[in-house]
């Protein structure tokens, strides 16, 4: 069975539950959340970059983030692809 993708609210809830767990359960749960957290935070960052490009040029967003315009373009492309997949 495929695992349902977690969102930011669910991730926050899971992280908030960690201190209430036994040390072993907390370690196991925290390790299990690492990939979800990376995926979710990457998607949040890509969405923010795409939003920024609605009012600023790619060059300006890149300069403010300290990355290349190609990195901005890649973030926008990833966000748009994910948005299309989510709508399908």
C-alpha positions, 0 to 999 in steps of 0.5 A: 500500500502506498503511503499518503504524502504528509503535509506541513501541518501533519509534519508539525504534529508528528514533530510535536509528538516526539518529546512525549515518546520514549527515547527509542520510539523518539529516535525511530520516529525522528529517523522516519520523518527525515525524508518527509521533512526534506521533501516537504520543506523543499516543496515549501521553498520551491513554492516560495521561490515561484511566488517571489518570481511573480513580482520580481525577476528571476535575477532579483530573486536569485540575487536575494537568495544568493543562488543562480538564476538557473537554480531559481528556474529549477525551483519554479519548474519543480513547483509547477510540476508538483502543482500539476501532478497534485491537480491530476 
